[in-house]
Amino acid sequence: MLSFLFKRKNPPPPPEPQKNRWLPVGVVLICSFCVYLIVDSLSPHLPVYNEPPRLYSNQCQKDLRLTLLEAIRKSTESIHLVMFGLTDPAILKAVGERARKGMPVNLYYDPKGTYKIQKYFSHAHLHPVSNTGLMHQKILVLDQEMVFIGSANMTTASLRMHDNLVIGFMSPKIAKFLQEKTPYSSGYMRSTVGGQDVEIWLLPDPRGHALNDLRKKIRAAHHSIRIALFTYTHPALIEEVIAAHKRGVEVSIVIDMHSGLGASAKGIQQLKEEGVKVSMSQGMQLMHHKFIWIDEKTLLTGSANWTKAAFYKNSDCFIALNNLTSDQKSFMKKLWRRLETEAKRL
């Protein structure tokens, strides 16, 4: 009768684990951020009036090919294209379509880097340029106002695989200068773009003014010099960088692996012997950059490698941006971190 008093009671069920109400929100936020990064990298941000120049590099999730295609397709008045390598089918097709619609299109190219493009252009004006040196410039001027200038050829590999830096901006004044001068004339001009001081040198420069200007800027460095180059053989520029290192400037250099094991090997060895920090790119793609970033406030880049031929023989160019904006500095910091991460210290 009393057995019920001693009957074992079933233990209460364990409490259900509390669900993390914030987990779905976190997943949504992460997914949204990833989508934003993808869309941002695939959405061309073209230059606009009254803004400083914009920087573009595939290494910073800025699709060079897509950006240039969008700019070409939106052009309505004229195309002035000066390019060593011009073989990307999508670029050729887009430029050809503009020409077929009656737009004035002038293409200047080096036959050694560009070939068999006539089939794309029944209406464009083709100007193969054969000089003693290379026609090595990489310049696009659209509608006499939008300018792109940098290290990238318009080949599929250069635009999608190799490491390059391109600068884009709006400036009728600089556009006119480039249309009148390139690719046959040397020259220099200084102007402002969106309030920023911009300098452009067109090479070759037999009198050495462009080289002296670059050396002067290196001498003016106070605390840091960061250099990324495909080819580095010019003895005067090697000596100038070593001198900066010896006076206490923090110097870091990244050289393309293919060039570093070949044409640039002697110069790299000289820099290493003097204690300069030198790294070499890794991977099959070309580290095709041609820039120097001084004190985080001055950037020079363009088509010119640091060779004697670039300054005295080739049709080349470089552009200098002075007093970099905060956006430009952030871009360059991101790009430099990527370069150093992917390179091997020698």
N, C-alpha and C positions, 0 to 999 in steps of 0.2 A: 504493500500500500504506500509505503514511503519511498518506493524506488524512483518515483518521479522527482523526488528532491535531489537525488544523486545522479540524475540523468545528465549526461554530458551535453552541454549546449554547443551548438555549432558556432564556431568563431565568426565574428562579423566579417563580411567581405572586405578585402583590402581596398583602400581608397583608389579611385581611378586617377591615373596620372593627369596632372593638369596640362592642358594643351597650351602650348606657347602661342598666344594670340598674335605675337609680333612676327613669328616666322614667315607667314604668308606675305606680310607687308615687306619684310626684308628681301624675300625672293623677288617680289615685284620691283622693288627699288633697284636691285642688282641687275635684273633683266632689262629694266628701263634704261639704266646707265649704259649697259652693253649695246643696246639698240641705238642709243644716242651716239656712242663712239663710232659705230658702224656707219650710221647715216651721215655723221659729221665728216668722216673720212671720205665718203663717196659723194658728198655734196660740194661741188666747186664753189669756192668763195673768190669771185673775181675782184680785181682792183676796182676801187671807186674813187670819184673825185674828192679832193680836199682831205684825203687820208694819206698817211705815210705809206711807203711801199710795203707790200706783203711778201712774206717768205714762204716758199713751197719746197717740200722735200718728202719723198715717199717714206723716209725714215721717221718722219713725224706725222704719219698717217694723212698726208696730203697727196692725193693721187695726181701726179703731174700730167699724165696722159689725159685723164678725164677733164682736168682744169683747162688744158690747152685746147682740147676738142670743143669744150663749151664756149670758150672765148672765140674760136674761129667760127663756129656755127652762128654765134650772135653778131658777128661783124656784118656791117651793112654797106661800107664805103670802099675800103681798100685793104689789101694785105701786102706787107713788105716783109719777106721772110729771108733771112740770111742764115744758112745752116750748113755745117760741115757734113753731118750725117742726116739724111732725110729719106727714110725708107719705111716708116710705120704705115701700114695700109690704111688705117682709120684716119690718120692725119692727112695723108695724101688724098683720100677720098673727100674729106671735108673741105680741103683747100680747092680741090678740083670742082666741087659743086658750087663754091662761091664764084669761081672763074666762069663756069658755064652760065651762071645767072647774070653775067655781064659786069661783075665787079672787077676793077683793076687789080690784078695779082702779079706781083713780081717776085720771082724765086731766084735767089743767088745761092749756088752750092759748089762744093769742090767735087769734081768727078771722081776723085780718089775715095771719097767717103759716101758718095751718092751715085746711083746708077739706075738705068732703065726706069726713069720716072715719066718719060714722055707720054706713055700711054694714059696717064692720069690727067694730062693737061693739054687739051686741044685748044684752049683759049687763053691760058696763062702765058706770061712772058718769062721764058726760062733763060737764065744767065749762068752757064757753067763758067766757073772762075778758075783759071789755071795760072798760078804764079810760081815764082821760084820757091816760095814757102807754101804752107798749107793755108787754105781759106777756112780758118778754124773757128770763126765767130758763130755764136748761137743766139740769134736775136730775132724776135718777132714783134712787128709793129702793126697794130690793127686800127683801122679807121682814123689814122693819123693822130692817135691820142693814147691808146693802150699799149704798154710796152712790157715785154717779158725778156729778161736777159739773165744768163747763168751758165752752168756747166753742162746742161743736158742736151744731147743731140736728140733729134726727133726720130729715133729708132725705137722699136718696141722694147728691146733690152735696156736701153738707156732710160726710158721713161718708166718702166715697170720693174726692173730688176736692179740696175746699178744704182749706186749711191750718188745723188746729185742734189744741188741747191739752185733754185731759180728765184729771181726777184721780179715781182710784177707791180706795176703802178700806172697811174694816169697822169700824163704830162704832154700836152701838145708841143711844148717847146723842145723837150728831149726827143719826142717822136720825130719832129721835123729835122733835128740835127742828125739823127740816126738814118733817116731816109735819104738825106742829102749826102752823107759821108760813107755809109757802109755799102759794100765791103771794100771800096777802092781807095779810100783816103784815111790817113791818120788824123787824129784830132783829140781835143780835150774840151769839155764844157763842165760848168758848175751851175747848179740850179737848186731850187727848193721844190719838194714834193710833199704836199700836206704839211708844210711847216718844217720838213726835215731837209737838212743839207745833203745834197747828192752830187757826186763827182763821177764823170765817165771818161775813161781813156780808151781811145781806139788805136790799136797797134797795126803794123810795126811802127816803132819810134826810134829811128836810127840815131837821133841826137841824145837819146837816153833820158829825156825828161820824165817819162812814165816810170822808169826804173828808179830814178832819183827820188821821185815822189813817194814810191813805195818804201824805199830805204829810210826816207825822212820820217814816215809814219812809224816804222819799226823803232827808230831811235827815240821817238816820243813816248814809247810805252813806259809806264811807271810800275805796274805790278804784274800784268799777265799777258802772255801771247799764246794763242792756241791756233795751230795750223793744221789743216787737212788738205793733202795734195796727192794728186795722181802721180805726178812726176816732179822731182825736186833735184835739179842738177846745176842751177845757176851759182857759180862760185861766189859772186858778190852777195847774193841773198843768203847763202850759207854762212858766210863770214859775218853778215849783219845780225843774224839770229844768234850766233855764238857770242857776239859782243854783247847783245842784250842779256843773254844768260849770265855772262861774267859780271855784269853790273847789278845783278840781283833780281832781274825780272824772272818770274816763274814761266818757263817755256815748256809747252807740251806739243808734240808733233805726232800726227798719224799719217802714215804713208801707205799707199796701195801695195798689197803683197806682191802682185805681179811686177810692178815697177821697182819695188824695194829689193827684189831678188835680181833685178836686171839693171835698167838704166840708172836708177837712183841709188844703187848699192854703195858706190864710192862716197857720195854725199852723206848717206846715212852713217857710214863708218866714221867719217870725220866728225859728225855731230855727236855720236856716241863717245868718241874719244875725248871730247871736250865736256862730257857730263850732261849733255842735253837729253831730256826725257823723250825718247822716240819709241813709238809703237807701230806695229804693222797690222793692217787689216787681215781678217781671216775669211775664208769662204771663196766661192767661185766668182761671185759678182765683183765688178770693178768698184773700188772706192774712188769715184771719179771726181770728188770735190776738188776745188781750187780756191780755198778761202783762207784768210787770216782774220782772226778776231782779237782785237787789241783792247785790253783794259775793260772788256765787256761793254765798250761803248762805240767802237769803230769796227765796221765789217767791210772787208774787200773780198769780192768774188767775181767770177766771170768765166770766160773760156780759156784764159791764159794759164798754162802750166808755168812753173817757175824754172824756165829754161831760157838759154840765150836765143833760141829760134823763136820763141813766143814773143819776146820783146823786140827783136831786131829783124825778123824775117817773115813771120806768119802774119796773116790778117787775124788778129785776136782782139780781145777787149777785156776790161774789167771795170767794175762799178764799186764805188765806195759809199757806204751809208754812215754818216757821222751822227753822233749823239743818239744812239739807238733808243727806241721807245721801250716801255716796259713789256709790251707784247713781243717785240722783236727780241729782247733779252731773254724772255721766257722760252721762246722758240729755240734760240741758239743754245741755251742751257740744256734743253731736252735733247737737241740734236747732238751736242757734244757728249752728253752722258751715254747716248746710244753708240756713238763712235768709239769711245774709250772702252765701253763694255764689250764690244765685239772685236776689239783689237788685242793684239798680244804685245806686251812690253818686251822690248829688245834689251 
